[in-house]
Amino acid sequence: MQTFELDPRLAADTLPIGDLPLSRALLMNDCRYPWVILVPRRPGKVELIDLDAQERTQLWQESLLVCEVLARHFQGDKLNTGALGNVVSQLHLHHVLRRRGDPAWPGPVWGHSPAQPYAPEQGEEVLLRLRELLLA
């Protein structure tokens, strides 16, 4: 039986928030964007259709929770969600709160420019806040 392992590229680019019932929640380590990634803790899953009906429902509920937290507790103008898998095939959902005038606005954040990592204390503050809001 396979066990869940986070793709090394996701692990390298993110800070761990914690585990929801289905997904591992990660903070993209780029201080320019409030950006949360959900990765279902199911080995070998690549597409949404690889999840069973109950897992898809759970992922949708977790995604909506992330959307609500970002929209209500962080400053932004537009909330983007997406499931891309061209570079990292492991199933994962991006939730990016965008701001007019952010470095990539109005284009996509992917591939725009190198990430600007959080300063350690800033990253810890954002992680603590997200943990309180998502994992409570």
matplotlib code that plots the C-alpha trace (Angstrom):
import matplotlib.pyplot as plt

x = [0.0, 1.3, 1.7, 1.2, 4.3, 4.4, 6.0, 9.5, 8.9, 5.8, 7.7, 10.6, 8.3, 5.9, 5.6, 3.3, 0.1, -1.2, -3.6, -7.3, -9.5, -8.4, -5.7, -2.4, -2.6, 0.5, 1.5, 3.3, 6.6, 6.1, 5.2, 3.7, 0.6, -1.6, -1.4, -2.6, -2.3, -4.3, -2.9, -5.2, -3.3, -4.0, -1.1, -1.0, -3.8, -3.2, -6.6, -9.7, -11.5, -9.0, -10.7, -13.9, -17.2, -16.8, -13.2, -14.2, -16.9, -14.5, -11.9, -14.5, -15.5, -11.8, -11.3, -14.3, -12.9, -9.6, -11.4, -13.5, -10.4, -8.4, -11.3, -12.3, -9.0, -6.5, -6.6, -7.3, -9.3, -9.7, -9.5, -8.0, -8.3, -6.8, -5.7, -2.6, -0.4, 2.0, 5.1, 3.9, 1.6, 0.5, -3.1, -3.1, -5.3, -4.0, -5.9, -4.3, -5.6, -4.7, -4.4, -4.7, -1.2, 0.6, 3.7, 1.9, -1.5, -3.5, -1.7, -1.1, 1.3, 2.8, 6.1, 5.9, 9.0, 11.0, 9.2, 10.1, 10.2, 8.7, 11.1, 11.2, 9.1, 6.6, 6.2, 5.6, 3.0, 1.1, 1.3, 0.0, -2.9, -3.8, -3.5, -5.9, -8.4, -8.2, -7.4, -9.6]
y = [0.0, 3.4, 6.1, 9.8, 11.8, 15.5, 16.2, 17.5, 20.7, 21.5, 20.9, 23.1, 26.0, 26.1, 26.3, 23.7, 25.0, 21.6, 18.9, 19.2, 16.1, 15.3, 17.7, 19.0, 22.8, 24.7, 28.4, 29.3, 30.9, 34.1, 37.1, 39.1, 36.9, 35.3, 31.8, 28.5, 25.2, 22.1, 18.7, 15.7, 13.2, 10.4, 8.7, 8.6, 11.1, 13.4, 14.7, 15.7, 12.7, 10.4, 11.1, 9.3, 11.2, 11.6, 12.8, 15.3, 16.7, 17.0, 18.7, 21.2, 21.9, 22.5, 24.7, 26.8, 27.1, 28.4, 30.8, 32.2, 32.6, 34.4, 36.6, 37.6, 37.8, 39.1, 42.2, 41.5, 42.3, 38.9, 35.3, 32.9, 29.2, 26.6, 23.0, 23.1, 20.1, 20.8, 21.0, 19.1, 16.3, 15.5, 16.7, 20.1, 23.2, 26.8, 29.6, 33.0, 36.2, 38.9, 42.6, 45.2, 46.4, 43.3, 42.4, 40.0, 41.9, 41.2, 38.2, 34.9, 34.6, 31.4, 32.0, 35.8, 36.3, 34.5, 34.1, 36.5, 34.3, 35.4, 36.7, 34.1, 36.1, 37.2, 33.7, 32.4, 35.1, 34.3, 30.5, 31.0, 33.1, 30.5, 27.6, 29.4, 30.1, 26.8, 24.2, 25.4]
z = [0.0, -1.0, 1.6, 1.1, 0.3, -0.5, -3.9, -3.2, -5.3, -3.2, 0.0, -1.2, -2.2, 0.8, 4.6, 6.3, 7.8, 8.9, 8.0, 7.3, 7.2, 3.6, 2.6, 3.7, 3.8, 2.7, 2.5, -0.6, 0.5, -1.4, 0.8, -2.1, -2.2, 0.4, -1.3, 0.2, -1.5, -0.6, -1.4, -0.8, 1.3, -1.1, -2.9, -6.6, -7.2, -10.2, -11.4, -9.5, -11.1, -9.4, -6.1, -5.2, -4.7, -1.0, -1.3, -4.0, -1.7, 1.2, -1.0, -2.2, 1.4, 2.4, -0.6, 0.2, 3.8, 2.5, 0.2, 3.0, 5.3, 2.6, 1.6, 5.1, 6.9, 4.3, 2.1, -1.5, -4.6, -6.4, -5.2, -7.8, -7.5, -9.8, -10.2, -12.4, -12.8, -15.6, -13.4, -10.3, -11.2, -7.7, -7.2, -5.5, -5.5, -5.4, -3.7, -4.3, -3.1, -5.6, -5.2, -8.0, -8.6, -7.2, -9.2, -11.5, -11.8, -13.9, -15.2, -13.5, -10.7, -12.0, -13.7, -13.4, -11.2, -8.6, -5.2, -2.4, 0.7, 3.9, 6.5, 9.3, 11.8, 9.1, 7.9, 11.4, 12.0, 8.8, 9.6, 13.1, 11.8, 9.1, 11.6, 14.0, 11.1, 9.2, 11.8, 14.8]

ax = plt.figure().add_subplot(projection="3d")
ax.plot(x, y, z, "-o")
ax.set_aspect("equal")
plt.show()
